[in-house]
Protein backbone atom coordinates (compact mmCIF):
# COMPACT_ATOMS: atom_id res chain seq x y z
CA UNK A 1 0.00 0.00 0.00
CA UNK A 2 1.41 3.37 -1.01
CA UNK A 3 1.54 6.22 1.47
CA UNK A 4 0.90 9.82 0.53
CA UNK A 5 2.37 12.64 2.61
CA UNK A 6 2.18 16.39 2.35
CA UNK A 7 5.03 17.80 4.39
CA UNK A 8 6.47 21.15 5.25
CA UNK A 9 10.17 20.99 4.36
CA UNK A 10 11.29 23.82 6.63
CA UNK A 11 13.39 26.90 6.02
CA UNK A 12 15.96 26.19 3.30
CA UNK A 13 18.82 24.13 4.77
CA UNK A 14 18.00 25.10 8.38
CA UNK A 15 16.73 21.60 9.32
CA UNK A 16 20.30 20.37 8.70
CA UNK A 17 22.20 23.49 9.78
CA UNK A 18 20.19 24.29 12.92
CA UNK A 19 18.28 21.13 13.81
CA UNK A 20 17.08 22.56 17.12
CA UNK A 21 15.02 25.11 15.19
CA UNK A 22 13.15 22.25 13.50
CA UNK A 23 13.48 19.60 16.22
CA UNK A 24 9.88 18.41 16.32
CA UNK A 25 9.61 18.30 12.54
CA UNK A 26 12.83 16.31 12.29
CA UNK A 27 11.61 13.85 14.91
CA UNK A 28 8.37 13.43 12.98
CA UNK A 29 10.26 12.71 9.74
CA UNK A 30 12.51 10.17 11.45
CA UNK A 31 9.65 8.40 13.19
CA UNK A 32 7.72 8.23 9.93
CA UNK A 33 10.59 6.66 7.98
CA UNK A 34 11.57 4.32 10.82
CA UNK A 35 8.31 2.45 10.36
CA UNK A 36 7.99 2.63 6.59
CA UNK A 37 10.40 1.84 3.76
CA UNK A 38 8.81 2.19 0.32
CA UNK A 39 10.17 0.67 -2.85
CA UNK A 40 10.32 4.12 -4.47
CA UNK A 41 9.67 7.77 -3.63
CA UNK A 42 7.96 10.32 -5.87
CA UNK A 43 8.28 13.97 -4.83
CA UNK A 44 6.37 17.06 -5.95
CA UNK A 45 8.45 20.03 -4.79
CA UNK A 46 7.32 23.63 -4.48
CA UNK A 47 10.69 24.62 -5.97
CA UNK A 48 10.23 23.37 -9.51
CA UNK A 49 7.70 24.92 -11.90
CA UNK A 50 7.82 24.13 -15.63
CA UNK A 51 5.68 24.96 -18.67
CA UNK A 52 4.30 21.42 -18.67
CA UNK A 53 4.50 18.81 -15.95
CA UNK A 54 8.02 17.40 -16.07
CA UNK A 55 9.33 14.12 -14.70
CA UNK A 56 12.92 13.74 -13.52
CA UNK A 57 14.23 10.24 -12.93
CA UNK A 58 17.66 10.22 -14.57
CA UNK A 59 18.94 12.88 -12.20
CA UNK A 60 22.54 14.10 -12.21
CA UNK A 61 24.56 13.47 -9.08
CA UNK A 62 24.87 17.16 -8.17
CA UNK A 63 22.14 18.90 -6.21
CA UNK A 64 20.62 22.31 -6.86
CA UNK A 65 21.32 24.53 -3.89
CA UNK A 66 18.46 26.89 -4.59
CA UNK A 67 18.89 29.02 -1.49
CA UNK A 68 21.17 31.93 -0.77
CA UNK A 69 23.20 33.41 2.05
CA UNK A 70 23.75 30.29 4.13
CA UNK A 71 27.07 28.89 5.44
CA UNK A 72 29.44 27.16 3.05
CA UNK A 73 28.70 23.72 4.47
CA UNK A 74 25.11 23.94 3.22
CA UNK A 75 26.37 23.95 -0.37
CA UNK A 76 28.26 20.69 0.00
CA UNK A 77 25.45 18.23 0.65
CA UNK A 78 25.00 15.17 -1.55
CA UNK A 79 22.03 12.92 -2.15
CA UNK A 80 22.31 10.44 -5.00
CA UNK A 81 19.68 7.68 -4.82
CA UNK A 82 19.21 4.92 -7.40
CA UNK A 83 17.34 5.46 -10.66
CA UNK A 84 14.20 3.44 -11.46
CA UNK A 85 13.65 3.89 -15.20
CA UNK A 86 10.90 1.30 -15.30
CA UNK A 87 8.80 3.14 -12.73
CA UNK A 88 9.46 6.42 -14.50
CA UNK A 89 8.16 4.96 -17.75
CA UNK A 90 5.07 3.60 -16.01
CA UNK A 91 4.35 6.96 -14.40
CA UNK A 92 4.74 8.75 -17.73
CA UNK A 93 2.47 6.26 -19.49
CA UNK A 94 -0.25 6.57 -16.86
CA UNK A 95 -0.19 10.37 -16.83
CA UNK A 96 -0.37 10.54 -20.62
CA UNK A 97 -3.23 8.01 -20.56
CA UNK A 98 -5.23 10.62 -18.66
CA UNK A 99 -4.57 13.18 -21.42
CA UNK A 100 -2.15 15.20 -19.29
CA UNK A 101 0.92 16.56 -21.05
CA UNK A 102 4.17 15.60 -19.35
CA UNK A 103 7.78 15.73 -20.48
CA UNK A 104 11.05 14.32 -19.17
CA UNK A 105 14.17 16.17 -18.16
CA UNK A 106 17.43 15.82 -16.25
CA UNK A 107 17.95 18.12 -13.30
CA UNK A 108 19.55 18.00 -9.90
CA UNK A 109 17.21 17.67 -6.95
CA UNK A 110 16.25 20.97 -5.28
CA UNK A 111 16.08 21.46 -1.52
CA UNK A 112 12.38 20.62 -1.44
CA UNK A 113 13.51 17.10 -2.34
CA UNK A 114 16.89 16.55 -0.73
CA UNK A 115 16.37 18.28 2.63
CA UNK A 116 13.49 16.07 3.85
CA UNK A 117 14.94 12.94 2.25
CA UNK A 118 18.36 13.43 3.87
CA UNK A 119 16.51 13.30 7.19
CA UNK A 120 13.99 10.59 6.37
CA UNK A 121 16.05 8.19 4.24
CA UNK A 122 19.72 9.11 4.68
CA UNK A 123 21.03 5.80 3.27
CA UNK A 124 20.06 6.97 -0.24
CA UNK A 125 19.06 3.43 -1.18
CA UNK A 126 15.50 4.10 -2.42
CA UNK A 127 14.89 5.33 -5.98
CA UNK A 128 13.59 8.91 -6.12
CA UNK A 129 11.61 10.52 -8.94
CA UNK A 130 10.62 14.18 -8.99
CA UNK A 131 7.61 15.60 -10.82
CA UNK A 132 7.34 19.34 -11.26
CA UNK A 133 4.50 21.72 -10.68
CA UNK A 134 3.01 23.33 -13.77
CA UNK A 135 3.42 27.05 -14.31
CA UNK A 136 0.23 28.96 -13.69
CA UNK A 137 -0.39 26.80 -10.61
CA UNK A 138 -3.94 25.94 -11.63
CA UNK A 139 -5.44 24.11 -8.68
CA UNK A 140 -7.66 21.68 -10.60
CA UNK A 141 -4.87 20.67 -13.00
CA UNK A 142 -2.70 19.65 -10.05
CA UNK A 143 -5.50 17.69 -8.41
CA UNK A 144 -6.00 15.93 -11.76
CA UNK A 145 -2.30 15.02 -11.86
CA UNK A 146 -2.77 13.36 -8.49
CA UNK A 147 -5.88 11.59 -9.73
CA UNK A 148 -3.89 10.21 -12.66
CA UNK A 149 -1.36 8.79 -10.21
CA UNK A 150 -4.04 7.13 -8.09
CA UNK A 151 -3.43 4.03 -10.21
CA UNK A 152 -0.26 3.54 -8.12
CA UNK A 153 -1.88 3.90 -4.69
CA UNK A 154 -1.37 0.20 -3.91
CA UNK A 155 2.22 -0.07 -5.18
CA UNK A 156 4.20 0.70 -1.98
CA UNK A 157 5.37 4.05 -3.31
CA UNK A 158 5.80 7.02 -1.01
CA UNK A 159 4.34 10.10 -2.70
CA UNK A 160 5.54 13.31 -1.06
CA UNK A 161 4.12 16.76 -1.64
CA UNK A 162 6.97 18.94 -0.39
CA UNK A 163 5.95 22.51 0.34
CA UNK A 164 4.63 24.23 3.45
CA UNK A 165 1.22 24.84 4.92
CA UNK A 166 2.40 28.39 5.71
CA UNK A 167 4.73 30.29 3.40
CA UNK A 168 4.87 34.02 3.93
CA UNK A 169 8.60 34.73 4.14
CA UNK A 170 8.11 38.21 5.55
CA UNK A 171 6.27 36.77 8.57
CA UNK A 172 8.62 34.01 9.70
CA UNK A 173 10.66 34.64 12.85
CA UNK A 174 8.23 37.18 14.28
CA UNK A 175 5.16 36.91 16.45
CA UNK A 176 2.79 39.00 14.38
CA UNK A 177 -0.03 37.43 12.45
CA UNK A 178 -0.11 34.19 14.39
CA UNK A 179 -3.85 34.52 14.93
CA UNK A 180 -4.31 34.81 11.15
CA UNK A 181 -2.10 31.78 10.61
CA UNK A 182 -4.13 29.78 13.12
CA UNK A 183 -7.40 30.75 11.45
CA UNK A 184 -6.06 29.70 8.05
CA UNK A 185 -4.87 26.36 9.37
CA UNK A 186 -8.14 25.69 11.16
CA UNK A 187 -9.99 26.24 7.88
CA UNK A 188 -7.56 24.12 5.86
CA UNK A 189 -7.66 21.26 8.36
CA UNK A 190 -11.46 21.35 8.32
CA UNK A 191 -11.47 20.91 4.54
CA UNK A 192 -8.96 18.06 4.68
CA UNK A 193 -10.54 16.06 7.49
CA UNK A 194 -14.30 16.57 7.58
CA UNK A 195 -16.80 13.98 6.35
CA UNK A 196 -18.02 15.39 3.03
CA UNK A 197 -18.26 14.11 -0.53
CA UNK A 198 -15.03 14.15 -2.47
CA UNK A 199 -16.59 16.37 -5.12
CA UNK A 200 -17.27 18.91 -2.39
CA UNK A 201 -13.75 18.54 -0.99
CA UNK A 202 -12.27 19.08 -4.46
CA UNK A 203 -14.34 22.24 -4.88
CA UNK A 204 -13.16 23.56 -1.51
CA UNK A 205 -9.51 22.79 -2.30
CA UNK A 206 -9.74 24.39 -5.73
CA UNK A 207 -11.14 27.46 -3.97
CA UNK A 208 -8.75 27.35 -1.02
CA UNK A 209 -8.25 31.12 -1.31
CA UNK A 210 -11.69 31.47 0.29
CA UNK A 211 -10.26 30.16 3.58
CA UNK A 212 -9.92 33.06 6.05
CA UNK A 213 -6.46 34.68 5.79
CA UNK A 214 -5.44 32.52 2.84
CA UNK A 215 -3.53 35.36 1.18
CA UNK A 216 -1.68 36.03 4.43
CA UNK A 217 -0.58 32.41 4.75
CA UNK A 218 0.25 32.07 1.04
CA UNK A 219 0.92 35.29 -0.89
CA UNK A 220 1.80 32.88 -3.72
CA UNK A 221 0.45 29.35 -3.92
CA UNK A 222 3.47 27.23 -4.95
CA UNK A 223 4.05 25.85 -1.44
CA UNK A 224 0.42 24.75 -1.06
CA UNK A 225 -0.09 23.27 -4.54
CA UNK A 226 1.81 20.03 -3.65
CA UNK A 227 -0.94 19.39 -1.09
CA UNK A 228 -3.52 19.37 -3.88
CA UNK A 229 -1.53 16.81 -5.87
CA UNK A 230 -1.19 14.51 -2.89
CA UNK A 231 -4.88 14.79 -2.09
CA UNK A 232 -5.71 13.77 -5.66
CA UNK A 233 -3.81 10.49 -5.34
CA UNK A 234 -6.01 9.16 -2.53
CA UNK A 235 -9.13 11.34 -2.91
CA UNK A 236 -10.29 10.87 0.65
CA UNK A 237 -10.01 12.77 3.89
CA UNK A 238 -6.56 13.12 5.40
CA UNK A 239 -5.05 12.58 8.82
CA UNK A 240 -3.22 15.59 10.21
CA UNK A 241 -0.05 13.79 11.24
CA UNK A 242 1.92 16.83 12.43
CA UNK A 243 0.68 20.13 13.85
CA UNK A 244 3.32 22.26 15.52
CA UNK A 245 5.27 25.50 15.36
CA UNK A 246 8.36 25.95 13.17
CA UNK A 247 10.16 29.28 12.90
CA UNK A 248 7.44 30.80 15.06
CA UNK A 249 4.62 29.78 12.72
CA UNK A 250 2.09 26.95 12.84
CA UNK A 251 2.83 24.23 10.31
CA UNK A 252 1.04 20.96 9.50
CA UNK A 253 1.69 17.75 7.64
CA UNK A 254 -1.12 15.65 6.16
CA UNK A 255 -1.05 11.89 5.63
CA UNK A 256 -3.17 9.56 3.54
Secondary structure, 3 states (H helix, E strand, C coil): CCEEEEEECCCCCHHHHCHHHHHHHHHHHHHHHHCCCCCEEEEEECCCEECCEEEECCCCCCCCCCCCCCCHHHHCCCCCCCCCHHHHHHHHHHHHHCCCCEEECCCCCCHHHHHHHHHHCCCCCCEEEEECEECCCCHHHHHHHHHHHHHHCCCCEEEEEEECCCCCHHHCCCCCCHHHHHHHHHHHHHHHHCCCCHHHHHHHHHCHHHCCCHHHHCCCCHHHHHHHHHHHHHCCCCEEEEEEEECCEEEEEEEC
